Amino acid sequence: MSVEGTVDWTAHDLHAWQVLRPLLDAGPYLPWSSGAMRASGLVTLCNEIVFGRRRMVELGAGASTLLFARALREHGGTLDAIEHDARWAQWVTDRLAREGLADVARVTLAPLEPHPLGADGLPWYAQEPLAAALGGAPVDLLLVDGPPAHERSVRYARYPALPALLGYLAKDAVVVLDDAVRDGERDVLERWERETPYRFERRELEAIALGRIPARP
Ligand SMILES: C[S@@+](CC[C@H](N)C(=O)[O-])C[C@H]1O[C@@H](n2cnc3c(N)ncnc32)[C@H](O)[C@@H]1O
């Protein structure tokens, strides 16, 4: 990444943190870490919520879960966050309860286990709790920010998300992959585009890719 690129990211994110201020001020401090989504990516997801995405699913819970839940409380809608780590699942669940957001968002613990779609034999979320959480109305906003895929050995850990969850998605659903600037995620996106009808806009500054099924001409 060039110095110019770094400056661009910083300016973009500083602006995004200002845009997010009402949601940040709507509750107690949130512990953002380097593993969390970039602020500019969070803005894109919150805009989708404001413009009418009412059933959201997030793979990989964290501070973002609390922020999205605050936005959904204000604009209407629900969030199912899927988390493999029992400690994080409990922490986010407790925070949702403390903020009175348990009716808006819930965390489902789905440990990682062998999965028929696992690329390189990598595990993915346990199918039973996932299916129990995702039944009901079609999902119209899917965020893929888990399982962790930052190390080379697990760089394809997020591949199963789209093929496994296609059947739960509304026809006009938006699918967002975080960390889309990494080599592993770039490969995953190419594979998703070969194997599904989704096409993705790569947004380098936000480190996300935003996908939809294109309208027929
Ligand atoms: C990329 S993080 C997901 C972060 C979340 N979507 C966010 O943006 O806040 C992937 C995993 O890291 C763990 N995690 C979440 N928040 C964390 C934090 N603040 N510090 C360390 N690990 C975290 C969880 O197990 C989560 O599934």
The ligand as an SDF file (V2000), in Angstrom:
LIG
                    3D

 27 29  0  0  0  0  0  0  0  0999 V2000
  -13.2130  -10.0350   12.0060 C   0  0  0  0  0  0  0  0  0  0  0  0
  -13.7650  -10.3060   13.6640 S   0  0  0  0  0  0  0  0  0  0  0  0
  -15.4750   -9.8860   13.5360 C   0  0  0  0  0  0  0  0  0  0  0  0
  -15.6340   -8.5290   13.9820 C   0  0  0  0  0  0  0  0  0  0  0  0
  -16.9900   -7.8790   13.9250 C   0  0  0  0  0  0  0  0  0  0  0  0
  -17.7910   -8.1670   12.7330 N   0  0  0  0  0  0  0  0  0  0  0  0
  -16.7070   -6.3860   14.0040 C   0  0  0  0  0  0  0  0  0  0  0  0
  -16.4630   -5.7610   12.9450 O   0  0  0  0  0  0  0  0  0  0  0  0
  -16.6900   -5.8730   15.1270 O   0  0  0  0  0  0  0  0  0  0  0  0
  -13.7630  -12.0430   13.6170 C   0  0  0  0  0  0  0  0  0  0  0  0
  -13.8040  -12.7150   14.9850 C   0  0  0  0  0  0  0  0  0  0  0  0
  -12.9540  -12.0810   15.9160 O   0  0  0  0  0  0  0  0  0  0  0  0
  -13.5160  -12.1720   17.2250 C   0  0  0  0  0  0  0  0  0  0  0  0
  -13.6900  -10.8170   17.7390 N   0  0  0  0  0  0  0  0  0  0  0  0
  -14.7720  -10.0210   17.6790 C   0  0  0  0  0  0  0  0  0  0  0  0
  -14.5180   -8.8310   18.2560 N   0  0  0  0  0  0  0  0  0  0  0  0
  -13.2350   -8.8830   18.6900 C   0  0  0  0  0  0  0  0  0  0  0  0
  -12.3820   -7.9650   19.3890 C   0  0  0  0  0  0  0  0  0  0  0  0
  -12.8010   -6.7520   19.7540 N   0  0  0  0  0  0  0  0  0  0  0  0
  -11.1140   -8.3670   19.6680 N   0  0  0  0  0  0  0  0  0  0  0  0
  -10.6860   -9.6000   19.3220 C   0  0  0  0  0  0  0  0  0  0  0  0
  -11.4510  -10.5160   18.6690 N   0  0  0  0  0  0  0  0  0  0  0  0
  -12.7130  -10.1670   18.3570 C   0  0  0  0  0  0  0  0  0  0  0  0
  -14.8400  -12.9230   17.0740 C   0  0  0  0  0  0  0  0  0  0  0  0
  -14.6010  -14.2970   17.3310 O   0  0  0  0  0  0  0  0  0  0  0  0
  -15.1810  -12.7040   15.6000 C   0  0  0  0  0  0  0  0  0  0  0  0
  -15.9680  -13.7460   15.0620 O   0  0  0  0  0  0  0  0  0  0  0  0
  1  2  1  0
  2  3  1  0
  2 10  1  0
  3  4  1  0
  4  5  1  0
  5  6  1  0
  5  7  1  0
  7  8  2  0
  7  9  1  0
 10 11  1  0
 11 12  1  0
 11 26  1  0
 12 13  1  0
 13 14  1  0
 13 24  1  0
 14 15  1  0
 14 23  1  0
 15 16  2  0
 16 17  1  0
 17 18  1  0
 17 23  2  0
 18 19  1  0
 18 20  2  0
 20 21  1  0
 21 22  2  0
 22 23  1  0
 24 25  1  0
 24 26  1  0
 26 27  1  0
M  CHG  2   2   1   9  -1
M  END
$$$$
